[in-house]
């Protein structure tokens, strides 16, 4: 009896298709979402600047030169100097580190805590879900800036407390979004099978539910980054964020926007551009990431 061997083409069709590499994924993302790719480039440049400020900044951001106070942009000081003679460009470069530290810290902790609470609320349901959602509703009833101001007033205005104050208002917003996704996942057959197999609540949540809400989690994380940077700048502008002489964009605006808006406008213009550009870049990247991860919009 002759033994038939499968052809090469049949074997090739039976094998799983190779997964595209990161470079191919990035090229496809840039082709389909050019605005999102532009935002990602700005974000990457901002991160690179924040990681290497000593290599890029032409001057010490805390260095005072009373002979060059409020000097306009020139070949010596490309973006001018402030009222203490400090180089604006150097303070902008070091200020990106403060903005990203607060932004990434607050966004990560806020989105992560919100995801855990949202999944736990959806999984357990009943009274746990009821009480948690009412607590989330109470927090959401306050605007972000008002709740952040209250947290800073309670905790104090050093850097760790600032990150905590921005994190807390973000938790309920993330929890509500993640809960809506987790409610559908809770009814999936594999979750029922895990319960029937005797798995504990912690294992089901960590291994079967949390990984399946990573798409909305990543979208919220990028969206919260821009909000956190804007909140940090707002609180620093009001004098409730980081304090002098730390280089921070909100502090630079605070010392320039009111007293020197007419005599030295560059002191307020360049920090304002940095804040606007960073928030805009994170929002563009977050919106494009949402479109790329949403199955309904993936083909567009």
C-alpha positions as CSV (number, residue, x, y, z in Angstrom):
1,X,0.0,0.0,0.0
2,X,1.5,3.3,-1.1
3,X,2.0,6.0,1.6
4,X,0.9,9.4,0.5
5,X,3.1,12.2,1.8
6,X,1.7,15.7,2.1
7,X,3.0,18.2,-0.4
8,X,5.2,21.1,0.6
9,X,2.4,23.6,-0.1
10,X,0.1,21.7,2.2
11,X,2.6,21.6,5.0
12,X,3.3,25.4,4.5
13,X,-0.4,26.1,4.7
14,X,-0.8,24.1,7.9
15,X,2.0,25.9,9.7
16,X,1.0,29.1,11.6
17,X,1.8,32.3,9.8
18,X,4.9,34.1,11.1
19,X,4.2,37.0,13.4
20,X,5.4,40.4,12.2
21,X,8.4,41.9,14.1
22,X,8.3,45.2,16.0
23,X,9.8,47.1,13.0
24,X,6.9,45.9,10.7
25,X,4.3,46.7,13.4
26,X,5.8,50.2,13.8
27,X,5.8,50.8,10.0
28,X,2.2,49.6,9.7
29,X,1.2,51.9,12.6
30,X,2.9,54.9,11.0
31,X,1.2,54.2,7.7
32,X,-2.2,53.8,9.1
33,X,-2.0,56.4,11.9
34,X,0.4,59.1,10.8
35,X,-0.8,61.6,13.5
36,X,-0.3,58.9,16.2
37,X,3.1,58.1,14.9
38,X,4.0,61.8,15.0
39,X,2.8,61.9,18.6
40,X,4.9,58.8,19.4
41,X,8.0,60.5,17.9
42,X,7.5,63.6,20.1
43,X,7.0,61.4,23.1
44,X,10.2,59.4,22.3
45,X,12.2,62.6,21.9
46,X,10.8,63.9,25.2
47,X,11.8,60.7,27.0
48,X,15.3,60.9,25.4
49,X,15.8,64.5,26.5
50,X,14.6,63.7,30.1
51,X,17.0,60.8,30.3
52,X,20.1,62.7,29.2
53,X,19.7,66.3,30.4
54,X,23.3,66.7,31.5
55,X,24.4,65.9,27.9
56,X,22.0,68.3,26.2
57,X,21.5,71.3,28.5
58,X,24.1,74.0,27.7
59,X,24.0,75.5,31.3
60,X,23.3,74.5,34.8
61,X,19.5,74.9,35.3
62,X,20.1,76.3,38.8
63,X,23.0,78.6,37.8
64,X,22.3,82.2,38.5
65,X,23.8,85.0,36.4
66,X,22.7,88.4,37.6
67,X,24.5,90.0,34.7
68,X,22.2,88.3,32.2
69,X,18.8,88.7,33.9
70,X,15.9,88.6,31.4
71,X,18.2,88.5,28.4
72,X,16.3,87.9,25.2
73,X,17.0,84.9,23.0
74,X,20.5,85.1,21.5
75,X,23.4,83.0,20.3
76,X,24.5,82.7,24.0
77,X,21.1,81.8,25.4
78,X,19.0,80.4,22.6
79,X,15.7,80.8,24.5
80,X,16.7,83.7,26.7
81,X,17.0,83.8,30.5
82,X,14.6,84.3,33.4
83,X,14.5,87.0,36.1
84,X,17.4,85.3,37.9
85,X,19.6,85.0,34.8
86,X,19.0,81.2,34.5
87,X,19.0,79.7,31.1
88,X,15.5,79.0,29.9
89,X,16.5,76.2,27.5
90,X,18.4,74.4,30.2
91,X,15.5,74.7,32.6
92,X,13.1,73.4,29.9
93,X,15.3,70.4,29.4
94,X,15.5,69.5,33.1
95,X,11.8,70.4,33.5
96,X,10.9,67.5,31.1
97,X,12.4,65.1,33.6
98,X,10.0,66.5,36.3
99,X,7.0,66.4,34.0
100,X,7.7,62.8,32.9
101,X,8.5,61.6,36.4
102,X,5.2,62.9,37.8
103,X,3.3,62.0,34.6
104,X,4.5,58.4,34.4
105,X,4.3,57.8,38.1
106,X,0.8,59.2,38.5
107,X,-0.5,57.6,35.3
108,X,0.9,54.2,36.0
109,X,-0.2,54.0,39.7
110,X,-3.6,55.5,38.9
111,X,-4.3,53.2,35.9
112,X,-3.0,50.1,37.7
113,X,-5.0,50.7,40.9
114,X,-8.1,51.5,38.8
115,X,-7.7,48.4,36.7
116,X,-7.4,46.2,39.8
117,X,-10.4,47.8,41.5
118,X,-12.5,47.7,38.3
119,X,-11.8,44.0,37.6
120,X,-12.3,43.1,41.3
121,X,-15.6,45.0,41.3
122,X,-16.9,43.3,38.2
123,X,-15.7,39.8,39.3
124,X,-17.2,39.8,42.8
125,X,-20.3,41.8,42.0
126,X,-23.1,42.1,44.6
127,X,-22.4,44.3,47.6
128,X,-18.7,44.6,46.7
129,X,-19.6,46.0,43.3
130,X,-22.3,48.3,44.7
131,X,-20.1,49.8,47.5
132,X,-17.1,50.3,45.3
133,X,-19.1,51.9,42.5
134,X,-20.8,54.3,44.9
135,X,-17.3,55.2,46.2
136,X,-16.0,55.8,42.7
137,X,-19.1,58.0,41.9
138,X,-18.2,60.2,44.9
139,X,-14.7,60.7,43.7
140,X,-15.8,61.3,40.1
141,X,-18.2,64.0,41.2
142,X,-15.2,66.3,41.9
143,X,-13.3,67.8,39.0
144,X,-9.7,66.5,38.6
145,X,-8.0,69.8,39.5
146,X,-10.2,70.3,42.6
147,X,-9.6,66.8,44.0
148,X,-5.8,67.2,43.3
149,X,-5.8,70.5,45.1
150,X,-7.5,69.0,48.1
151,X,-5.0,66.0,48.1
152,X,-2.0,68.4,48.0
153,X,-3.5,70.5,50.8
154,X,-3.9,67.4,52.9
155,X,-0.6,65.6,52.1
156,X,1.8,68.5,51.5
157,X,3.5,69.7,48.3
158,X,6.6,67.7,47.9
159,X,7.2,65.5,44.9
160,X,6.0,62.1,46.2
161,X,2.8,63.7,47.6
162,X,2.3,65.5,44.3
163,X,2.4,62.2,42.5
164,X,-0.1,60.7,45.0
165,X,-2.4,63.7,44.7
166,X,-2.6,63.3,40.9
167,X,-2.9,59.5,41.2
168,X,-6.0,59.4,43.4
169,X,-8.3,61.4,41.0
170,X,-7.4,59.0,38.2
171,X,-8.2,55.8,40.0
172,X,-12.0,56.0,39.8
173,X,-12.0,57.1,36.1
174,X,-9.9,54.1,35.2
175,X,-11.9,51.7,37.4
176,X,-15.2,52.5,35.7
177,X,-13.9,51.9,32.2
178,X,-12.1,48.7,33.1
179,X,-15.2,47.5,35.0
180,X,-17.3,47.7,31.9
181,X,-14.8,45.5,30.0
182,X,-14.4,43.1,32.9
183,X,-18.2,42.6,33.2
184,X,-18.2,41.0,29.7
185,X,-15.1,39.0,30.4
186,X,-16.6,37.6,33.6
187,X,-19.3,35.8,31.6
188,X,-16.8,34.1,29.2
189,X,-16.7,30.3,29.2
190,X,-13.1,30.1,30.2
191,X,-13.8,32.0,33.4
192,X,-16.6,29.6,34.2
193,X,-14.3,26.7,33.4
194,X,-11.7,28.2,35.8
195,X,-14.3,28.4,38.5
196,X,-15.4,24.8,37.9
197,X,-11.8,23.6,38.0
198,X,-11.6,25.0,41.6
199,X,-9.2,27.9,40.9
200,X,-9.1,30.6,43.5
201,X,-10.4,34.1,43.0
202,X,-6.9,35.6,42.9
203,X,-5.8,33.2,40.2
204,X,-8.8,33.8,38.1
205,X,-8.5,37.6,38.3
206,X,-4.7,37.7,37.7
207,X,-4.5,35.0,35.0
208,X,-7.8,35.2,33.2
209,X,-9.3,38.6,33.6
210,X,-6.6,41.2,34.0
211,X,-4.7,40.1,30.8
212,X,-7.9,40.5,28.8
213,X,-8.3,44.2,29.9
214,X,-4.8,45.2,28.8
215,X,-6.0,47.0,25.7
216,X,-8.2,49.6,27.5
217,X,-5.6,49.7,30.3
218,X,-2.9,50.8,27.8
219,X,-5.2,53.3,26.2
220,X,-6.1,54.9,29.6
221,X,-2.4,54.9,30.6
222,X,-1.4,57.0,27.6
223,X,-4.4,59.3,28.1
224,X,-3.6,59.8,31.8
225,X,0.0,60.7,30.9
226,X,-1.1,63.9,29.2
227,X,-3.6,64.7,32.0
228,X,-1.0,64.2,34.7
229,X,1.6,66.4,33.0
230,X,-1.1,69.2,32.7
231,X,-2.2,68.7,36.3
232,X,1.4,68.9,37.5
233,X,2.0,72.1,35.6
234,X,-1.3,73.6,36.9
235,X,-0.5,72.8,40.5
236,X,3.1,74.1,40.2
237,X,1.7,77.3,38.6
238,X,-0.6,77.7,41.6
239,X,2.4,77.2,44.0
240,X,1.2,73.8,45.2
241,X,3.4,71.6,43.1
242,X,7.2,71.3,43.1
243,X,9.0,74.3,44.7
244,X,11.9,76.5,43.6
245,X,14.6,76.1,42.6
246,X,13.5,72.8,41.0
247,X,13.2,73.1,37.2
248,X,9.5,72.5,36.3
249,X,7.4,73.9,33.5
250,X,4.6,75.1,35.7
251,X,7.0,76.9,38.0
252,X,8.6,78.6,34.9
253,X,5.1,79.9,33.9
254,X,4.3,81.0,37.4
255,X,7.4,83.3,37.5
256,X,6.8,84.7,34.1
257,X,3.2,84.9,33.0
258,X,2.1,87.6,35.4
259,X,5.0,89.8,36.2
260,X,7.0,89.7,33.0
261,X,4.5,88.9,30.3
262,X,5.2,92.2,28.4
263,X,8.9,92.8,29.2
264,X,10.1,89.2,28.8
265,X,7.4,87.2,27.0
266,X,9.9,84.4,26.1
267,X,9.8,83.3,29.8
268,X,6.2,82.2,29.4
269,X,6.0,81.4,25.7
270,X,8.5,78.5,25.7
271,X,7.3,76.7,28.8
272,X,3.7,77.0,27.5
273,X,4.8,75.5,24.1
274,X,6.5,72.6,25.9
275,X,3.4,71.8,28.0
276,X,1.0,72.1,25.0
277,X,3.2,70.0,22.8
278,X,3.7,67.2,25.3
279,X,0.0,67.0,26.2
280,X,-0.9,67.1,22.5
281,X,1.6,64.4,21.6
282,X,0.4,62.0,24.4
283,X,-3.3,62.6,23.3
284,X,-2.5,61.9,19.7
285,X,-0.6,58.7,20.5
286,X,-3.3,57.6,22.9
287,X,-6.1,58.2,20.4
288,X,-4.3,56.3,17.7
289,X,-3.4,53.5,20.1
290,X,-7.1,53.2,21.0
291,X,-8.1,53.0,17.3
292,X,-5.3,50.4,16.6
293,X,-6.4,48.2,19.6
294,X,-10.1,48.4,19.0
295,X,-11.3,45.5,16.8
296,X,-14.1,47.6,15.4
297,X,-11.7,50.2,14.1
298,X,-8.7,48.0,13.3
299,X,-9.5,47.7,9.6
300,X,-9.9,51.5,9.1
